Amino acid sequence: MQILDMTPEHLEGAVEVIRVHSGEFFYPHEIASARARFQSIIAQRLANDGDARLGVAQPRQVVGVEDGVVLGTMGYVPEEGALNAYQLSYVAVHPDAMGKGIGRALWEALEHDLREQDARIVYTWTSPLSYTERPRRFYESLGFRCACILPDYWMDGDDLAIFAYRFEG
């Protein structure tokens, strides 16, 4: 498997990885949001030709690809207004490929990149309810810890759990 920056050729495969989790880890309306985010990141990357625009951190979305098939995706977005803080976003591995180390390989690629950018902290959003047990266990296995719970965020009765990873050094 290869870990690659998302390109236009990967867009539909990455959206499909999000779609197959619709109603499980993602709400159905998040599919369109994921597509828009992916298109924006791809366009920005192509416009900058990989250049970090005078040191300004850029969003990044990577994909795990095997035999031309997108098996997983993970990205980050710099948090405006915070020093070297990033939001991890659109983390998903196709159900047929779960448990094969794809999520960890995606994280390792982004973690390396974030360390090179002197990241201080990266966080991600999920729910503390049972339907997100697998993603929460995954984040915890990477060293993320639950930093806070915001009641009724996603909808009444479904709270927001913010998991954070603090870079050392």
N, C-alpha and C positions, 0 to 999 in steps of 0.2 A: 504494500500500500504506500502511496505517496501522499504527503501533506503539501498542498499547494495553495497559493493565494487564489481566491475565487476570481474567475474570469467569466465573461459572458457565456462560455460553453458550459460552465458549471451551474448557472443560475437555476435552470428548471430542476436539476437534480437536487440542489440544496433546498429549494422550495418544497419539493416532494418529501424530503426528509422531515421538514417541519409539518407538512400536511398529514403525514401518516400518524403523527402524534396529536392531531387536532382532536379535542375532546378528551385527551388523556393528560398531556402535560401542557398543551397550548390550547387556548380558546380559539374557536374557528375564525374569529375576526383577526387573529394574529397572523394568519397566512398572508394577507394583503400587506400587513405592516412589515413582515419579514421580506417579502419581495421588494418593497419600496426601499428598505434599508440596504438590501443586497445590491440593488441597482445603483443606489447612491454611492456605495463604497466602491463598486466596480468603476463607475464613471469618474469618481475622484482619483482613483488609482491610475486609471488610463490617462487622465488629464495631467497628473503630476509625473507620469512616467516613473513611478516609484520614488520620486524625490520627496523628501519630508518638508518641503516648503519652508525653508529658513528655520528649521528646528521646531516647527509646530507639529505636535503629535497628530497623527492621522488615524482614523478608524481602520480596522483590518478585519477581514473575514477569511478564514481558511476552510478548506475542505479536505477530507480524507477520500482519496480516489483509488479504486482498484479496477483494472481492466475497463477504464473509461466510465465507471459507475460511481456516483457520489454516495459514500456510505455514511458520512457524517459531516457536520459543520460546527464551527465555533468562531466567535468574533469578539472584538472589544471596541469600545468607543471611548475616547478621552472624555473625562468629566470636566466640562467647562467650569472655571471658577475655583477648582480645587487643584492643589499642587500635586502633580504626578499621580493622579487618581484615574482609574478606568472602570468602566462598567463592562462586565462580561455579558455577551448577549447572543441569543439564538444558538443555544447549545443543544444539539440533537444528533443522535446516531440512529440510523435506520434500525427498526426492531430486529430484522434478520441478521444484523451485524453486531448487536449488543453483546457485551461480555468478551469481546475479542481485542480489547486494548485500544480501540479507535479513539474513544473519548480522551483517554490518557495521552495518546500520541498528539492529538489536537492541542490539548492543554500544554504539553511540553513545548510544542513549537511556539505557542503564544507566550508562555512563561519566559522562554529564552528571549523573545523579542521585547517583552515588557521590561525584563531586567536590563537589557541594553539601553532602554529609554529611561532608566533610573526610576521605574515605577515604584511608588510607595505602597499603594494599596489597589486592589481590584475587588469589586463586589459584583454580586449577581442577585437577581430577584427570583423567588419561587414562593410556594405556599407551604405552610407547616402541616397541611392536611395529608391524609394517607395517600391521596392520589399522586403526590410528589415524593413519596418515600425513596424511590430509586434515584431520582436526581439529587436529593439531599444527601443520601449515602455516598453518591459519586463525589459531590463537592467536598464532603468531609474527608473522603479518602485522599483528596488532593491537598488537604490542609486548610480548607475553608472552614470557618466557624460561624454559627448564627450570631449576628451582631444585634439584631433587634426584630421585633414583631410589631407590625402595624395592623390593628384590628380592622376587619371589614374592607380591606383595600380592593381586592379583585371583585368582590360582591359581598353582600351581607352574609356573614358566616364563613367567608374565605379570606383569611388574613394574608398579609404580605410578610414573608420571611426574607430578610436581607442577610446573605452569607458573604463574608469578607475574607480575603486572603491578604495578609500583611507580609510584604517583602522585607527580609532581614538585610541589614548591612546598608 
